[in-house]
Amino acid sequence: MSKYAIPILKENNVKYEYENLVDYIINNNKTGMCPMENKYKEETDINKIYNEMIN
């Protein structure tokens, strides 16, 4: 799990667990952060994230 996921999960009372905590999810090219995670890493509105991802 990415360290960026924990605050939003906590804020929205979503239960979670993980085996490995990483600084960020690596993109497919292994050259940096996953674009989706980078886009939403500071967002705290889980509904906004969800709605943007499904549309």
All heavy atoms as atom14 arrays in JSON, in Angstrom:
{
  "sequence": "MSKYAIPILKENNVKYEYENLVDYIINNNKTGMCPMENKYKEETDINKIYNEMIN",
  "atom14_mask": [
    [1, 1, 1, 1, 1, 1, 1, 1, 0, 0, 0, 0, 0, 0],
    [1, 1, 1, 1, 1, 1, 0, 0, 0, 0, 0, 0, 0, 0],
    [1, 1, 1, 1, 1, 1, 1, 1, 1, 0, 0, 0, 0, 0],
    [1, 1, 1, 1, 1, 1, 1, 1, 1, 1, 1, 1, 0, 0],
    [1, 1, 1, 1, 1, 0, 0, 0, 0, 0, 0, 0, 0, 0],
    [1, 1, 1, 1, 1, 1, 1, 1, 0, 0, 0, 0, 0, 0],
    [1, 1, 1, 1, 1, 1, 1, 0, 0, 0, 0, 0, 0, 0],
    [1, 1, 1, 1, 1, 1, 1, 1, 0, 0, 0, 0, 0, 0],
    [1, 1, 1, 1, 1, 1, 1, 1, 0, 0, 0, 0, 0, 0],
    [1, 1, 1, 1, 1, 1, 1, 1, 1, 0, 0, 0, 0, 0],
    [1, 1, 1, 1, 1, 1, 1, 1, 1, 0, 0, 0, 0, 0],
    [1, 1, 1, 1, 1, 1, 1, 1, 0, 0, 0, 0, 0, 0],
    [1, 1, 1, 1, 1, 1, 1, 1, 0, 0, 0, 0, 0, 0],
    [1, 1, 1, 1, 1, 1, 1, 0, 0, 0, 0, 0, 0, 0],
    [1, 1, 1, 1, 1, 1, 1, 1, 1, 0, 0, 0, 0, 0],
    [1, 1, 1, 1, 1, 1, 1, 1, 1, 1, 1, 1, 0, 0],
    [1, 1, 1, 1, 1, 1, 1, 1, 1, 0, 0, 0, 0, 0],
    [1, 1, 1, 1, 1, 1, 1, 1, 1, 1, 1, 1, 0, 0],
    [1, 1, 1, 1, 1, 1, 1, 1, 1, 0, 0, 0, 0, 0],
    [1, 1, 1, 1, 1, 1, 1, 1, 0, 0, 0, 0, 0, 0],
    [1, 1, 1, 1, 1, 1, 1, 1, 0, 0, 0, 0, 0, 0],
    [1, 1, 1, 1, 1, 1, 1, 0, 0, 0, 0, 0, 0, 0],
    [1, 1, 1, 1, 1, 1, 1, 1, 0, 0, 0, 0, 0, 0],
    [1, 1, 1, 1, 1, 1, 1, 1, 1, 1, 1, 1, 0, 0],
    [1, 1, 1, 1, 1, 1, 1, 1, 0, 0, 0, 0, 0, 0],
    [1, 1, 1, 1, 1, 1, 1, 1, 0, 0, 0, 0, 0, 0],
    [1, 1, 1, 1, 1, 1, 1, 1, 0, 0, 0, 0, 0, 0],
    [1, 1, 1, 1, 1, 1, 1, 1, 0, 0, 0, 0, 0, 0],
    [1, 1, 1, 1, 1, 1, 1, 1, 0, 0, 0, 0, 0, 0],
    [1, 1, 1, 1, 1, 1, 1, 1, 1, 0, 0, 0, 0, 0],
    [1, 1, 1, 1, 1, 1, 1, 0, 0, 0, 0, 0, 0, 0],
    [1, 1, 1, 1, 0, 0, 0, 0, 0, 0, 0, 0, 0, 0],
    [1, 1, 1, 1, 1, 1, 1, 1, 0, 0, 0, 0, 0, 0],
    [1, 1, 1, 1, 1, 1, 0, 0, 0, 0, 0, 0, 0, 0],
    [1, 1, 1, 1, 1, 1, 1, 0, 0, 0, 0, 0, 0, 0],
    [1, 1, 1, 1, 1, 1, 1, 1, 0, 0, 0, 0, 0, 0],
    [1, 1, 1, 1, 1, 1, 1, 1, 1, 0, 0, 0, 0, 0],
    [1, 1, 1, 1, 1, 1, 1, 1, 0, 0, 0, 0, 0, 0],
    [1, 1, 1, 1, 1, 1, 1, 1, 1, 0, 0, 0, 0, 0],
    [1, 1, 1, 1, 1, 1, 1, 1, 1, 1, 1, 1, 0, 0],
    [1, 1, 1, 1, 1, 1, 1, 1, 1, 0, 0, 0, 0, 0],
    [1, 1, 1, 1, 1, 1, 1, 1, 1, 0, 0, 0, 0, 0],
    [1, 1, 1, 1, 1, 1, 1, 1, 1, 0, 0, 0, 0, 0],
    [1, 1, 1, 1, 1, 1, 1, 0, 0, 0, 0, 0, 0, 0],
    [1, 1, 1, 1, 1, 1, 1, 1, 0, 0, 0, 0, 0, 0],
    [1, 1, 1, 1, 1, 1, 1, 1, 0, 0, 0, 0, 0, 0],
    [1, 1, 1, 1, 1, 1, 1, 1, 0, 0, 0, 0, 0, 0],
    [1, 1, 1, 1, 1, 1, 1, 1, 1, 0, 0, 0, 0, 0],
    [1, 1, 1, 1, 1, 1, 1, 1, 0, 0, 0, 0, 0, 0],
    [1, 1, 1, 1, 1, 1, 1, 1, 1, 1, 1, 1, 0, 0],
    [1, 1, 1, 1, 1, 1, 1, 1, 0, 0, 0, 0, 0, 0],
    [1, 1, 1, 1, 1, 1, 1, 1, 1, 0, 0, 0, 0, 0],
    [1, 1, 1, 1, 1, 1, 1, 1, 0, 0, 0, 0, 0, 0],
    [1, 1, 1, 1, 1, 1, 1, 1, 0, 0, 0, 0, 0, 0],
    [1, 1, 1, 1, 1, 1, 1, 1, 0, 0, 0, 0, 0, 0]
  ],
  "atom14_positions": [
    [[0.84, -1.17, 0.0], [0.0, 0.0, 0.0], [0.89, 1.23, 0.0], [1.94, 1.26, 0.61], [-0.9, 0.0, 1.23], [-1.73, 1.25, 1.35], [-2.8, 1.3, 2.78], [-4.07, 0.21, 2.22], [0.0, 0.0, 0.0], [0.0, 0.0, 0.0], [0.0, 0.0, 0.0], [0.0, 0.0, 0.0], [0.0, 0.0, 0.0], [0.0, 0.0, 0.0]],
    [[0.42, 2.23, -0.66], [1.12, 3.5, -0.71], [0.83, 4.33, 0.53], [-0.3, 4.33, 1.03], [0.66, 4.25, -1.95], [0.98, 5.61, -1.86], [0.0, 0.0, 0.0], [0.0, 0.0, 0.0], [0.0, 0.0, 0.0], [0.0, 0.0, 0.0], [0.0, 0.0, 0.0], [0.0, 0.0, 0.0], [0.0, 0.0, 0.0], [0.0, 0.0, 0.0]],
    [[1.83, 5.06, 0.99], [1.62, 5.94, 2.15], [0.59, 7.02, 1.87], [-0.02, 7.55, 2.78], [2.93, 6.56, 2.61], [3.48, 7.61, 1.66], [4.72, 8.27, 2.2], [5.17, 9.38, 1.28], [6.31, 10.1, 1.79], [0.0, 0.0, 0.0], [0.0, 0.0, 0.0], [0.0, 0.0, 0.0], [0.0, 0.0, 0.0], [0.0, 0.0, 0.0]],
    [[0.36, 7.34, 0.59], [-0.63, 8.35, 0.23], [-2.06, 7.85, 0.42], [-2.98, 8.65, 0.56], [-0.45, 8.81, -1.23], [0.8, 9.63, -1.42], [1.92, 9.09, -2.05], [0.87, 10.94, -0.97], [3.08, 9.84, -2.22], [2.02, 11.69, -1.14], [3.12, 11.13, -1.76], [4.25, 11.88, -1.92], [0.0, 0.0, 0.0], [0.0, 0.0, 0.0]],
    [[-2.27, 6.56, 0.42], [-3.62, 6.01, 0.56], [-4.12, 6.09, 2.0], [-5.32, 6.26, 2.23], [-3.63, 4.56, 0.1], [0.0, 0.0, 0.0], [0.0, 0.0, 0.0], [0.0, 0.0, 0.0], [0.0, 0.0, 0.0], [0.0, 0.0, 0.0], [0.0, 0.0, 0.0], [0.0, 0.0, 0.0], [0.0, 0.0, 0.0], [0.0, 0.0, 0.0]],
    [[-3.24, 5.97, 2.96], [-3.65, 5.86, 4.36], [-4.46, 7.05, 4.85], [-5.54, 6.86, 5.43], [-2.45, 5.56, 5.25], [-1.93, 4.15, 4.91], [-2.8, 5.66, 6.73], [-0.64, 3.77, 5.61], [0.0, 0.0, 0.0], [0.0, 0.0, 0.0], [0.0, 0.0, 0.0], [0.0, 0.0, 0.0], [0.0, 0.0, 0.0], [0.0, 0.0, 0.0]],
    [[-4.03, 8.29, 4.65], [-4.83, 9.42, 5.17], [-6.26, 9.46, 4.62], [-7.19, 9.73, 5.36], [-4.04, 10.65, 4.75], [-2.65, 10.17, 4.54], [-2.78, 8.75, 4.06], [0.0, 0.0, 0.0], [0.0, 0.0, 0.0], [0.0, 0.0, 0.0], [0.0, 0.0, 0.0], [0.0, 0.0, 0.0], [0.0, 0.0, 0.0], [0.0, 0.0, 0.0]],
    [[-6.42, 9.22, 3.33], [-7.77, 9.29, 2.76], [-8.62, 8.13, 3.25], [-9.82, 8.29, 3.5], [-7.76, 9.38, 1.22], [-9.16, 9.72, 0.73], [-7.27, 8.1, 0.59], [-9.24, 10.12, -0.71], [0.0, 0.0, 0.0], [0.0, 0.0, 0.0], [0.0, 0.0, 0.0], [0.0, 0.0, 0.0], [0.0, 0.0, 0.0], [0.0, 0.0, 0.0]],
    [[-8.04, 6.98, 3.43], [-8.8, 5.85, 3.95], [-9.23, 6.12, 5.39], [-10.38, 5.88, 5.76], [-7.98, 4.56, 3.85], [-7.66, 4.1, 2.42], [-6.73, 2.91, 2.45], [-8.92, 3.79, 1.64], [0.0, 0.0, 0.0], [0.0, 0.0, 0.0], [0.0, 0.0, 0.0], [0.0, 0.0, 0.0], [0.0, 0.0, 0.0], [0.0, 0.0, 0.0]],
    [[-8.32, 6.62, 6.19], [-8.64, 6.95, 7.58], [-9.74, 8.01, 7.65], [-10.7, 7.88, 8.41], [-7.41, 7.46, 8.33], [-6.46, 6.39, 8.76], [-5.31, 6.99, 9.56], [-4.37, 5.91, 10.04], [-3.25, 6.48, 10.81], [0.0, 0.0, 0.0], [0.0, 0.0, 0.0], [0.0, 0.0, 0.0], [0.0, 0.0, 0.0], [0.0, 0.0, 0.0]],
    [[-9.58, 9.07, 6.85], [-10.54, 10.17, 6.88], [-11.94, 9.72, 6.49], [-12.94, 10.28, 6.94], [-10.09, 11.29, 5.95], [-10.98, 12.5, 6.02], [-10.39, 13.7, 5.29], [-9.17, 13.94, 5.39], [-11.17, 14.39, 4.63], [0.0, 0.0, 0.0], [0.0, 0.0, 0.0], [0.0, 0.0, 0.0], [0.0, 0.0, 0.0], [0.0, 0.0, 0.0]],
    [[-12.02, 8.69, 5.66], [-13.31, 8.21, 5.17], [-13.75, 6.91, 5.85], [-14.65, 6.23, 5.37], [-13.26, 8.05, 3.65], [-13.2, 9.4, 2.97], [-14.21, 10.05, 2.79], [-11.99, 9.83, 2.62], [0.0, 0.0, 0.0], [0.0, 0.0, 0.0], [0.0, 0.0, 0.0], [0.0, 0.0, 0.0], [0.0, 0.0, 0.0], [0.0, 0.0, 0.0]],
    [[-13.1, 6.59, 6.96], [-13.46, 5.41, 7.76], [-13.48, 4.11, 6.96], [-14.36, 3.28, 7.13], [-14.8, 5.62, 8.47], [-14.75, 6.78, 9.43], [-13.82, 6.9, 10.22], [-15.73, 7.65, 9.36], [0.0, 0.0, 0.0], [0.0, 0.0, 0.0], [0.0, 0.0, 0.0], [0.0, 0.0, 0.0], [0.0, 0.0, 0.0], [0.0, 0.0, 0.0]],
    [[-12.5, 3.97, 6.08], [-12.36, 2.75, 5.29], [-11.32, 1.87, 5.97], [-10.19, 2.31, 6.21], [-11.92, 3.07, 3.84], [-11.68, 1.81, 3.05], [-12.95, 3.96, 3.16], [0.0, 0.0, 0.0], [0.0, 0.0, 0.0], [0.0, 0.0, 0.0], [0.0, 0.0, 0.0], [0.0, 0.0, 0.0], [0.0, 0.0, 0.0], [0.0, 0.0, 0.0]],
    [[-11.72, 0.65, 6.3], [-10.78, -0.27, 6.93], [-9.76, -0.73, 5.89], [-10.09, -0.91, 4.7], [-11.52, -1.47, 7.5], [-12.4, -1.11, 8.66], [-13.07, -2.33, 9.23], [-13.97, -1.91, 10.38], [-14.62, -3.05, 11.01], [0.0, 0.0, 0.0], [0.0, 0.0, 0.0], [0.0, 0.0, 0.0], [0.0, 0.0, 0.0], [0.0, 0.0, 0.0]],
    [[-8.54, -0.91, 6.32], [-7.49, -1.33, 5.4], [-6.45, -2.13, 6.17], [-6.36, -2.07, 7.39], [-6.84, -0.13, 4.72], [-6.14, 0.8, 5.68], [-4.79, 0.62, 5.97], [-6.82, 1.82, 6.32], [-4.14, 1.47, 6.87], [-6.19, 2.67, 7.21], [-4.85, 2.48, 7.48], [-4.21, 3.31, 8.38], [0.0, 0.0, 0.0], [0.0, 0.0, 0.0]],
    [[-5.67, -2.88, 5.43], [-4.5, -3.56, 5.97], [-3.53, -3.76, 4.82], [-3.9, -3.67, 3.65], [-4.86, -4.9, 6.62], [-5.5, -5.9, 5.7], [-5.87, -7.18, 6.43], [-6.8, -7.15, 7.26], [-5.21, -8.2, 6.16], [0.0, 0.0, 0.0], [0.0, 0.0, 0.0], [0.0, 0.0, 0.0], [0.0, 0.0, 0.0], [0.0, 0.0, 0.0]],
    [[-2.3, -4.0, 5.16], [-1.29, -4.18, 4.13], [-0.14, -5.02, 4.66], [0.07, -5.11, 5.86], [-0.77, -2.82, 3.62], [-0.2, -1.95, 4.72], [1.14, -2.04, 5.08], [-1.0, -1.03, 5.38], [1.67, -1.25, 6.08], [-0.48, -0.23, 6.39], [0.85, -0.35, 6.73], [1.37, 0.45, 7.72], [0.0, 0.0, 0.0], [0.0, 0.0, 0.0]],
    [[0.57, -5.64, 3.74], [1.8, -6.35, 4.08], [2.99, -5.44, 3.89], [3.93, -5.48, 4.65], [1.96, -7.61, 3.23], [1.15, -8.77, 3.72], [1.47, -10.05, 2.99], [2.65, -10.27, 2.64], [0.53, -10.83, 2.77], [0.0, 0.0, 0.0], [0.0, 0.0, 0.0], [0.0, 0.0, 0.0], [0.0, 0.0, 0.0], [0.0, 0.0, 0.0]],
    [[2.94, -4.64, 2.82], [4.06, -3.76, 2.48], [3.57, -2.33, 2.33], [2.61, -2.08, 1.61], [4.71, -4.19, 1.16], [5.3, -5.57, 1.25], [6.03, -5.89, 2.17], [4.96, -6.42, 0.29], [0.0, 0.0, 0.0], [0.0, 0.0, 0.0], [0.0, 0.0, 0.0], [0.0, 0.0, 0.0], [0.0, 0.0, 0.0], [0.0, 0.0, 0.0]],
    [[4.25, -1.41, 3.0], [3.95, 0.01, 2.85], [5.07, 0.63, 2.03], [6.25, 0.48, 2.37], [3.86, 0.69, 4.22], [3.52, 2.16, 4.22], [2.13, 2.4, 3.65], [3.61, 2.73, 5.63], [0.0, 0.0, 0.0], [0.0, 0.0, 0.0], [0.0, 0.0, 0.0], [0.0, 0.0, 0.0], [0.0, 0.0, 0.0], [0.0, 0.0, 0.0]],
    [[4.7, 1.3, 0.95], [5.69, 1.91, 0.07], [5.46, 3.42, 0.02], [4.38, 3.9, 0.34], [5.62, 1.32, -1.36], [5.98, -0.16, -1.34], [4.26, 1.53, -2.0], [0.0, 0.0, 0.0], [0.0, 0.0, 0.0], [0.0, 0.0, 0.0], [0.0, 0.0, 0.0], [0.0, 0.0, 0.0], [0.0, 0.0, 0.0], [0.0, 0.0, 0.0]],
    [[6.49, 4.15, -0.37], [6.35, 5.6, -0.49], [5.32, 5.97, -1.55], [4.55, 6.9, -1.37], [7.69, 6.25, -0.84], [8.65, 6.25, 0.34], [8.18, 6.2, 1.49], [9.86, 6.29, 0.1], [0.0, 0.0, 0.0], [0.0, 0.0, 0.0], [0.0, 0.0, 0.0], [0.0, 0.0, 0.0], [0.0, 0.0, 0.0], [0.0, 0.0, 0.0]],
    [[5.33, 5.27, -2.66], [4.36, 5.51, -3.73], [4.33, 4.3, -4.66], [5.24, 3.49, -4.67], [4.69, 6.78, -4.53], [6.05, 6.79, -5.18], [6.23, 6.25, -6.44], [7.15, 7.35, -4.54], [7.48, 6.25, -7.05], [8.4, 7.36, -5.14], [8.56, 6.8, -6.39], [9.79, 6.8, -6.98], [0.0, 0.0, 0.0], [0.0, 0.0, 0.0]],
    [[3.25, 4.23, -5.45], [3.11, 3.18, -6.45], [3.91, 3.6, -7.68], [3.8, 4.73, -8.15], [1.63, 2.96, -6.82], [0.78, 2.65, -5.57], [1.48, 1.87, -7.87], [1.21, 1.45, -4.78], [0.0, 0.0, 0.0], [0.0, 0.0, 0.0], [0.0, 0.0, 0.0], [0.0, 0.0, 0.0], [0.0, 0.0, 0.0], [0.0, 0.0, 0.0]],
    [[4.71, 2.69, -8.18], [5.58, 2.98, -9.33], [4.79, 2.82, -10.63], [3.99, 1.89, -10.77], [6.8, 2.04, -9.33], [7.61, 2.26, -8.05], [7.66, 2.23, -10.57], [8.74, 1.27, -7.86], [0.0, 0.0, 0.0], [0.0, 0.0, 0.0], [0.0, 0.0, 0.0], [0.0, 0.0, 0.0], [0.0, 0.0, 0.0], [0.0, 0.0, 0.0]],
    [[5.03, 3.7, -11.58], [4.35, 3.61, -12.88], [4.83, 2.4, -13.66], [5.8, 1.73, -13.28], [4.51, 4.91, -13.69], [5.94, 5.19, -14.09], [6.79, 4.32, -14.15], [6.22, 6.46, -14.38], [0.0, 0.0, 0.0], [0.0, 0.0, 0.0], [0.0, 0.0, 0.0], [0.0, 0.0, 0.0], [0.0, 0.0, 0.0], [0.0, 0.0, 0.0]],
    [[4.14, 2.08, -14.75], [4.46, 0.89, -15.55], [5.88, 0.91, -16.11], [6.49, -0.14, -16.29], [3.46, 0.73, -16.7], [2.1, 0.29, -16.21], [1.97, -0.28, -15.13], [1.08, 0.56, -16.99], [0.0, 0.0, 0.0], [0.0, 0.0, 0.0], [0.0, 0.0, 0.0], [0.0, 0.0, 0.0], [0.0, 0.0, 0.0], [0.0, 0.0, 0.0]],
    [[6.39, 2.1, -16.41], [7.74, 2.21, -16.97], [8.83, 2.18, -15.9], [10.01, 2.24, -16.21], [7.87, 3.5, -17.78], [6.97, 3.53, -18.97], [6.66, 2.49, -19.55], [6.53, 4.71, -19.36], [0.0, 0.0, 0.0], [0.0, 0.0, 0.0], [0.0, 0.0, 0.0], [0.0, 0.0, 0.0], [0.0, 0.0, 0.0], [0.0, 0.0, 0.0]],
    [[8.4, 2.15, -14.64], [9.32, 2.15, -13.5], [10.23, 3.38, -13.49], [11.4, 3.31, -13.14], [10.13, 0.86, -13.46], [9.25, -0.38, -13.34], [10.02, -1.6, -13.09], [9.23, -2.87, -13.03], [7.84, -2.89, -12.86], [0.0, 0.0, 0.0], [0.0, 0.0, 0.0], [0.0, 0.0, 0.0], [0.0, 0.0, 0.0], [0.0, 0.0, 0.0]],
    [[9.63, 4.51, -13.91], [10.4, 5.76, -13.98], [9.91, 6.81, -12.99], [10.44, 7.92, -12.97], [10.33, 6.35, -15.4], [8.96, 6.57, -15.74], [10.99, 5.43, -16.42], [0.0, 0.0, 0.0], [0.0, 0.0, 0.0], [0.0, 0.0, 0.0], [0.0, 0.0, 0.0], [0.0, 0.0, 0.0], [0.0, 0.0, 0.0], [0.0, 0.0, 0.0]],
    [[8.91, 6.48, -12.21], [8.37, 7.45, -11.26], [7.05, 6.99, -10.69], [6.7, 5.82, -10.74], [0.0, 0.0, 0.0], [0.0, 0.0, 0.0], [0.0, 0.0, 0.0], [0.0, 0.0, 0.0], [0.0, 0.0, 0.0], [0.0, 0.0, 0.0], [0.0, 0.0, 0.0], [0.0, 0.0, 0.0], [0.0, 0.0, 0.0], [0.0, 0.0, 0.0]],
    [[6.3, 7.95, -10.19], [5.03, 7.66, -9.53], [3.93, 7.35, -10.55], [3.89, 7.93, -11.63], [4.6, 8.86, -8.69], [3.34, 8.65, -7.89], [2.85, 10.1, -6.93], [3.9, 9.92, -5.52], [0.0, 0.0, 0.0], [0.0, 0.0, 0.0], [0.0, 0.0, 0.0], [0.0, 0.0, 0.0], [0.0, 0.0, 0.0], [0.0, 0.0, 0.0]],
    [[3.05, 6.45, -10.17], [1.86, 6.13, -10.97], [1.1, 7.43, -11.24], [0.86, 8.22, -10.32], [1.0, 5.16, -10.18], [-0.68, 4.99, -10.77], [0.0, 0.0, 0.0], [0.0, 0.0, 0.0], [0.0, 0.0, 0.0], [0.0, 0.0, 0.0], [0.0, 0.0, 0.0], [0.0, 0.0, 0.0], [0.0, 0.0, 0.0], [0.0, 0.0, 0.0]],
    [[0.71, 7.7, -12.48], [0.02, 8.95, -12.79], [-1.29, 9.13, -12.01], [-1.62, 10.25, -11.61], [-0.26, 8.86, -14.29], [0.51, 7.73, -14.81], [0.93, 6.88, -13.67], [0.0, 0.0, 0.0], [0.0, 0.0, 0.0], [0.0, 0.0, 0.0], [0.0, 0.0, 0.0], [0.0, 0.0, 0.0], [0.0, 0.0, 0.0], [0.0, 0.0, 0.0]],
    [[-2.02, 8.05, -11.79], [-3.28, 8.16, -11.05], [-3.01, 8.53, -9.59], [-3.67, 9.39, -9.03], [-4.03, 6.83, -11.12], [-5.41, 6.89, -10.53], [-6.56, 7.84, -11.53], [-6.83, 6.69, -12.86], [0.0, 0.0, 0.0], [0.0, 0.0, 0.0], [0.0, 0.0, 0.0], [0.0, 0.0, 0.0], [0.0, 0.0, 0.0], [0.0, 0.0, 0.0]],
    [[-2.03, 7.9, -9.01], [-1.7, 8.23, -7.63], [-1.17, 9.66, -7.53], [-1.54, 10.4, -6.61], [-0.67, 7.27, -7.06], [-0.34, 7.58, -5.62], [0.45, 6.5, -4.92], [1.24, 5.79, -5.57], [0.26, 6.38, -3.71], [0.0, 0.0, 0.0], [0.0, 0.0, 0.0], [0.0, 0.0, 0.0], [0.0, 0.0, 0.0], [0.0, 0.0, 0.0]],
    [[-0.37, 10.06, -8.47], [0.17, 11.42, -8.47], [-0.95, 12.45, -8.57], [-0.94, 13.47, -7.89], [1.17, 11.59, -9.61], [1.96, 12.87, -9.49], [2.34, 13.28, -8.41], [2.19, 13.5, -10.62], [0.0, 0.0, 0.0], [0.0, 0.0, 0.0], [0.0, 0.0, 0.0], [0.0, 0.0, 0.0], [0.0, 0.0, 0.0], [0.0, 0.0, 0.0]],
    [[-1.94, 12.17, -9.41], [-3.06, 13.1, -9.59], [-3.86, 13.28, -8.31], [-4.3, 14.39, -8.01], [-3.97, 12.58, -10.7], [-5.16, 13.47, -10.97], [-6.0, 12.96, -12.13], [-7.18, 13.88, -12.38], [-7.97, 13.45, -13.53], [0.0, 0.0, 0.0], [0.0, 0.0, 0.0], [0.0, 0.0, 0.0], [0.0, 0.0, 0.0], [0.0, 0.0, 0.0]],
    [[-4.05, 12.21, -7.56], [-4.93, 12.26, -6.4], [-4.21, 12.2, -5.05], [-4.86, 12.12, -4.02], [-5.95, 11.12, -6.47], [-6.88, 11.25, -7.64], [-6.82, 10.37, -8.71], [-7.81, 12.27, -7.68], [-7.68, 10.49, -9.78], [-8.67, 12.41, -8.76], [-8.6, 11.51, -9.81], [-9.45, 11.65, -10.88], [0.0, 0.0, 0.0], [0.0, 0.0, 0.0]],
    [[-2.91, 12.3, -5.03], [-2.17, 12.12, -3.77], [-2.51, 13.14, -2.7], [-2.36, 12.86, -1.52], [-0.67, 12.08, -4.02], [-0.07, 13.38, -4.48], [1.4, 13.22, -4.79], [1.97, 14.54, -5.27], [3.32, 14.38, -5.75], [0.0, 0.0, 0.0], [0.0, 0.0, 0.0], [0.0, 0.0, 0.0], [0.0, 0.0, 0.0], [0.0, 0.0, 0.0]],
    [[-2.99, 14.3, -3.08], [-3.35, 15.33, -2.1], [-4.86, 15.47, -1.92], [-5.32, 16.25, -1.09], [-2.77, 16.69, -2.53], [-1.25, 16.69, -2.7], [-0.49, 16.41, -1.42], [-0.95, 16.83, -0.34], [0.56, 15.76, -1.49], [0.0, 0.0, 0.0], [0.0, 0.0, 0.0], [0.0, 0.0, 0.0], [0.0, 0.0, 0.0], [0.0, 0.0, 0.0]],
    [[-5.63, 14.73, -2.69], [-7.1, 14.81, -2.63], [-7.61, 14.05, -1.41], [-7.13, 12.98, -1.09], [-7.72, 14.23, -3.9], [-9.23, 14.29, -3.96], [-9.76, 15.7, -3.87], [-9.4, 16.53, -4.72], [-10.52, 15.98, -2.93], [0.0, 0.0, 0.0], [0.0, 0.0, 0.0], [0.0, 0.0, 0.0], [0.0, 0.0, 0.0], [0.0, 0.0, 0.0]],
    [[-8.58, 14.62, -0.72], [-9.15, 13.95, 0.45], [-10.61, 13.57, 0.26], [-11.18, 12.87, 1.09], [-9.04, 14.85, 1.7], [-9.71, 16.09, 1.45], [-7.58, 15.1, 2.06], [0.0, 0.0, 0.0], [0.0, 0.0, 0.0], [0.0, 0.0, 0.0], [0.0, 0.0, 0.0], [0.0, 0.0, 0.0], [0.0, 0.0, 0.0], [0.0, 0.0, 0.0]],
    [[-11.21, 14.01, -0.83], [-12.61, 13.69, -1.11], [-12.68, 12.39, -1.9], [-12.48, 12.36, -3.11], [-13.27, 14.83, -1.88], [-14.75, 14.62, -2.12], [-15.25, 13.49, -1.95], [-15.41, 15.61, -2.49], [0.0, 0.0, 0.0], [0.0, 0.0, 0.0], [0.0, 0.0, 0.0], [0.0, 0.0, 0.0], [0.0, 0.0, 0.0], [0.0, 0.0, 0.0]],
    [[-12.98, 11.3, -1.18], [-12.99, 9.99, -1.82], [-14.06, 9.89, -2.9], [-13.88, 9.19, -3.89], [-13.14, 8.88, -0.74], [-12.64, 7.55, -1.27], [-14.56, 8.8, -0.23], [-12.43, 6.51, -0.21], [0.0, 0.0, 0.0], [0.0, 0.0, 0.0], [0.0, 0.0, 0.0], [0.0, 0.0, 0.0], [0.0, 0.0, 0.0], [0.0, 0.0, 0.0]],
    [[-15.17, 10.61, -2.73], [-16.22, 10.58, -3.76], [-15.77, 11.27, -5.03], [-16.09, 10.83, -6.13], [-17.5, 11.24, -3.21], [-18.12, 10.39, -2.13], [-18.29, 9.2, -2.29], [-18.43, 11.01, -1.01], [0.0, 0.0, 0.0], [0.0, 0.0, 0.0], [0.0, 0.0, 0.0], [0.0, 0.0, 0.0], [0.0, 0.0, 0.0], [0.0, 0.0, 0.0]],
    [[-15.01, 12.34, -4.9], [-14.48, 13.03, -6.09], [-13.55, 12.11, -6.85], [-13.62, 11.99, -8.07], [-13.75, 14.31, -5.68], [-13.13, 15.04, -6.85], [-12.4, 16.29, -6.43], [-11.77, 16.95, -7.64], [-11.03, 18.14, -7.3], [0.0, 0.0, 0.0], [0.0, 0.0, 0.0], [0.0, 0.0, 0.0], [0.0, 0.0, 0.0], [0.0, 0.0, 0.0]],
    [[-12.66, 11.45, -6.13], [-11.73, 10.52, -6.78], [-12.5, 9.43, -7.5], [-12.26, 9.14, -8.68], [-10.78, 9.89, -5.75], [-9.88, 10.98, -5.15], [-9.94, 8.78, -6.39], [-9.08, 10.51, -3.94], [0.0, 0.0, 0.0], [0.0, 0.0, 0.0], [0.0, 0.0, 0.0], [0.0, 0.0, 0.0], [0.0, 0.0, 0.0], [0.0, 0.0, 0.0]],
    [[-13.44, 8.82, -6.81], [-14.23, 7.74, -7.4], [-14.97, 8.21, -8.64], [-14.91, 7.56, -9.69], [-15.21, 7.18, -6.36], [-16.12, 6.13, -6.93], [-15.66, 4.84, -7.14], [-17.44, 6.43, -7.25], [-16.49, 3.87, -7.67], [-18.28, 5.47, -7.77], [-17.8, 4.19, -7.98], [-18.62, 3.24, -8.51], [0.0, 0.0, 0.0], [0.0, 0.0, 0.0]],
    [[-15.67, 9.34, -8.54], [-16.44, 9.83, -9.67], [-15.57, 10.16, -10.87], [-15.95, 9.9, -12.01], [-17.29, 11.04, -9.26], [-18.45, 10.64, -8.39], [-19.0, 9.57, -8.53], [-18.82, 11.52, -7.47], [0.0, 0.0, 0.0], [0.0, 0.0, 0.0], [0.0, 0.0, 0.0], [0.0, 0.0, 0.0], [0.0, 0.0, 0.0], [0.0, 0.0, 0.0]],
    [[-14.41, 10.73, -10.64], [-13.52, 11.05, -11.75], [-12.95, 9.78, -12.38], [-12.71, 9.73, -13.58], [-12.4, 11.97, -11.29], [-12.88, 13.39, -11.06], [-11.76, 14.35, -10.71], [-10.57, 14.03, -10.92], [-12.08, 15.45, -10.24], [0.0, 0.0, 0.0], [0.0, 0.0, 0.0], [0.0, 0.0, 0.0], [0.0, 0.0, 0.0], [0.0, 0.0, 0.0]],
    [[-12.73, 8.76, -11.58], [-12.16, 7.52, -12.1], [-13.16, 6.73, -12.94], [-12.76, 6.09, -13.91], [-11.63, 6.66, -10.96], [-10.39, 7.24, -10.32], [-9.81, 6.31, -8.9], [-9.27, 4.81, -9.66], [0.0, 0.0, 0.0], [0.0, 0.0, 0.0], [0.0, 0.0, 0.0], [0.0, 0.0, 0.0], [0.0, 0.0, 0.0], [0.0, 0.0, 0.0]],
    [[-14.44, 6.79, -12.59], [-15.41, 6.0, -13.34], [-15.97, 6.75, -14.55], [-16.62, 6.15, -15.4], [-16.57, 5.5, -12.46], [-17.37, 6.66, -11.87], [-16.04, 4.58, -11.37], [-18.67, 6.23, -11.23], [0.0, 0.0, 0.0], [0.0, 0.0, 0.0], [0.0, 0.0, 0.0], [0.0, 0.0, 0.0], [0.0, 0.0, 0.0], [0.0, 0.0, 0.0]],
    [[-15.74, 8.04, -14.62], [-16.25, 8.82, -15.76], [-15.19, 9.1, -16.78], [-14.08, 9.08, -16.64], [-16.88, 10.13, -15.28], [-18.15, 9.87, -14.52], [-18.94, 9.02, -14.9], [-18.35, 10.59, -13.43], [0.0, 0.0, 0.0], [0.0, 0.0, 0.0], [0.0, 0.0, 0.0], [0.0, 0.0, 0.0], [0.0, 0.0, 0.0], [0.0, 0.0, 0.0]]
  ]
}
